[in-house]
Amino acid sequence: MTLRDAILRVLGVPDYQGYLAHMRERHPDEPVLSQDAFMRERLAARYERPGARCC
Amino acid sequence: MSKAARTTLWVGVALAGAGAFAMLALSRGETVNAAWLLTAAIATYAIGYRFYSRFIAQRVFQLDATRTTPAVRFNDGRDYVPTNRVIVFGHHFAAIAGPGPLVGPTLAAQFGFLPGTIWLLVGAVVGGAVQDFVILCASIRRDGKSLAAMAREEIGPVAGGMALFAILGIMIILIAVLGLVIVNALKSSPWGTVTLLLTIPIALFLGVYLRWVRPSRVLEATAIGIVLLIGALYAGQWAAATPAVAKMFTLSPIVLAWSLMVYGFAASVLPVWLLLAPRDYLSAFVKIGVVLALAIGILFLLPPLKMPALTRYIDGTGPVFAGSLFPFAFITIACGAVSGFHALISSGTTPKLLEREPDARPVGYGGMLTESMVAVMALIAACALTPGVYFAINSPASAIGTTVASAATAVSSWGFQVSPQDLSDLARQVGESSLLSRTGGAPSLAVGMATIFSGFFSGGGALALWYHFAIMFEALFILTVLDAGTRVGRFILQDLLGHISPALGRVSWYPGVVLASALFVAGWGVFLIQGVTGGFNSLWPLFGIANQLLAAIALSVGTTVIIKMGKPRYALVTLVPLVWLVAVTSTASVEKIFAADPRLGLLAHAKTVTGSLAFADYLDAIVAGFFLVSVLIVVFDAVRVWLRVISPTADLVAQP
């Protein structure tokens, strides 16, 4: 993992490449989301639940 | 390292810590250097981490690297993603670190530096870090379940339901009190107002940039964002120096409060990629950067602590907030020692990322120690100020009047010498018309931070730039809680409303979204407005009580989990902080509601005022009562379960 990736993960940026790798490896026959759709879905999920932000 | 060398090392750490504590506690009359406080802190954290967290990891939970974690078991490339522990630590810390640990210790400095220091260190090592760690362990053993879900399953439906209600109520108070911190920092401050206002178009620009111009180039966008933030800082300076513009942005507290409500509502209904996400990236970056810079600054300057170890305000007559050392020091400091909110993170995103069970120790326990260290730095920054200046900034106008002359006279008469000249000079140096009665903690911390930073880069109005940089940092920090919190609150509310009318629960039905957002904003808006008119003193203790009571719920869940593992003896790990928190918070709630002194007691205060102010007091009293009752219900419900489990006839199967 590069430093760039590490910083992105700490900031909480969704990992599209990781998702693609996961889908290739585990579910090669299923359709994958586009980058835009993936980012939107991940961000929406992040701001729906308590547990991502604190005082 | 050989066993003998290790023993010598830890004996050395223990002696250094004990020696530093002795220096802090026994100093009388002369100033103590912050180096002693840092030494005591680091030694305490090191010993707590090395011995106590290991005991919890190995004996209580028997964390096992060969057991699969939810991240591995349910790996879906989205929510559940096995992640390196260093990254999880960073992510967890960025999520738990908020403005709370900066504000609380600053306020508690009115008791002197010693009570705050002791509670931050002891509270974190045996309370807060234990809570975060235990809840994280419990959650990874339960597929990454949330705190409310664990309360429901481990204790019962009553506790689960109460926990959910308590979380919603606590979020309302949290957002209101943090909003009030911003209002008090920005009132009549065109520089600060313009700078913070500009951060909103900057975030929107980054959102558009990341969506359409250069999709997902987050680091690049954040770098542009930081340059723009610095531009906003200078734009604010220009605005303050240009009379016509300055006049336009010299806003009253009530206007600022309404603006925050409009902003919170917008953030709740706008798409997250447009505003929340880019602003979050930016603020996470600034957050970690500033915390590191503050640590380095304090380490290099090692400022003397000008505040005495103890002030006479431990009797409860302090101007910053009412209430005596016990229980209010423990309520006020809140987040840096024990923060119930962390239990939501420890049972939220973090357990779904952990790759190995033993990683829970550095992330859960270690993450909280780091947060506590941030609070220690805030305490140092506050205590490094001249006490006279500290009290002039943090006391309400009712105590010190509205002119530098009246403030200097009042504060000096309390035994903290300060001249009118000192106060007006400082205000001029930081680029403000006045610093008097800027309650809420943020401005005095900003003065402290600016003093520390300008120790490196001084001259040419550096103090003013650093001061407004610090204000922008704190305000940005708070906005991230305010808008993300409003959005989460909207979802919880929609979830509850869905039980009444299914349409309202649908998150894609726009009228439902707007209605739930408006309701939730109105909920915290009521408390924000009453805080603006009634003062900071009443709202912060209410937040502290709420946060510590959420911790009591979390520790009840933790105790239940440990007892159900068949280890009632080890339940003391969570039972001891639980008993302490219940004692502290119930004393504080009862005093806050019923005390005869109108400065402290809400009901007594309601009799001295009329109209909306009296209404506010009754409302606060009801809220404090609600929090107390809901937590007592959870605790009693938990005790019932404990007794059933450990009774000889128990037939419950022990759970891992």
Interface residues (C-beta under 8 A of the other chain):
Chain A: M1 R4 A6 I7 L8 R9 V10 L11 G12 V13 D15 Y16 G18 Y19 A21 H22 M23 R26 Q35 D36 M39 R40 E41 R42 L43 A44 A45 R46 Y47 E48 R49 P50 G51 A52 R53 C54 C55
Chain B: N75 D76 G77 R78 D79 V81 T83 N84 V86 I87 G90 H91 A94 A95 I96 A97 G98 P99 G100 S146 I167 M171 L174 L178 R211 P215 S216 V218 L219 T222 P271 V272 W273 L276 A277 D280 Y281 A284 F285 I288 A334 C335 S339 F341 H342 L344 I345 S347 G348 T349 T480 V481 A484 G485 R487 V488 F491 I492 V507 N547
